[in-house]
Amino acid sequence: MKQVAAAIAAKRTSLTPTAASRVSVHPRLREWMVGQQRLLGERGGVVMEGRDIGTVVFPDAEVKIFLDAAPEVRAIVAIGREVRRRPK
């Protein structure tokens, strides 16, 4: 499990959530992106992360893992993310 988490973290950048938010407000662009994500995963063997991956993009996925954390833990993570985004 740690290897998968490390691989996902290595691919993620601080721009990912911002880019996803910008795409989601444009219905046609979002529809196209969902299609692209489905193409990437159509043969299986992929790990994807995102709010809508298990509900919108792959509602019938063979395996779904939903992680949740206590509000206090989520707050600590969010603060750390914001601190890392600030210019030095």
C-alpha positions in Angstrom: 0.0 0.0 0.0 2.8 2.4 0.8 4.3 1.9 -2.7 1.0 2.9 -4.3 0.7 5.9 -2.1 4.3 7.0 -2.8 3.7 6.6 -6.6 0.5 8.7 -6.4 2.2 11.4 -4.3 5.2 11.5 -6.7 2.9 12.3 -9.6 0.8 14.9 -7.8 1.8 18.5 -7.9 0.4 21.5 -6.0 -1.2 22.6 -9.4 -3.4 19.4 -9.6 -6.3 20.6 -7.4 -6.2 24.0 -9.0 -6.3 22.6 -12.5 -9.1 20.2 -11.6 -11.2 23.1 -10.2 -10.6 25.2 -13.3 -11.7 22.3 -15.6 -14.8 21.4 -13.5 -16.5 24.7 -14.1 -16.6 24.1 -17.9 -19.1 21.4 -18.7 -17.8 20.5 -22.2 -14.2 20.5 -21.1 -15.1 18.4 -18.1 -17.0 15.9 -20.2 -14.0 15.6 -22.6 -11.7 15.1 -19.6 -13.9 12.3 -18.2 -13.8 10.6 -21.6 -10.0 10.8 -21.6 -9.8 9.4 -18.1 -12.0 6.5 -19.1 -9.8 5.8 -22.1 -6.8 5.7 -19.8 -8.5 3.1 -17.6 -10.4 1.1 -20.1 -7.9 -1.8 -20.0 -7.7 -1.8 -16.3 -4.5 -1.9 -14.2 -4.7 1.8 -13.2 -4.8 3.7 -10.0 -6.5 7.0 -10.1 -7.2 9.5 -7.4 -9.9 12.2 -7.3 -13.2 13.2 -6.0 -15.2 12.0 -8.9 -13.1 9.0 -10.1 -15.2 6.4 -8.3 -18.5 8.0 -8.7 -18.5 9.7 -12.1 -15.6 8.5 -14.1 -15.6 4.8 -13.1 -18.9 4.2 -11.3 -18.6 0.4 -12.0 -14.9 0.0 -11.1 -13.9 -3.4 -9.9 -12.1 -2.0 -6.9 -12.8 1.3 -5.1 -11.0 2.6 -2.0 -12.4 5.6 -0.2 -10.1 7.2 2.4 -11.4 9.5 5.0 -9.9 11.3 8.0 -11.1 13.0 11.1 -11.7 16.8 10.6 -8.6 17.6 12.8 -6.4 15.5 10.5 -7.9 17.1 7.4 -7.2 20.5 8.8 -3.6 19.7 9.5 -3.1 18.4 6.0 -4.8 21.5 4.5 -2.7 23.9 6.5 0.5 22.0 5.4 -0.6 22.2 1.8 -1.2 26.0 2.0 2.2 26.5 3.6 3.9 24.6 0.8 2.1 26.7 -1.8 3.3 30.0 -0.5 6.3 31.6 -2.3 9.5 31.5 -0.3 
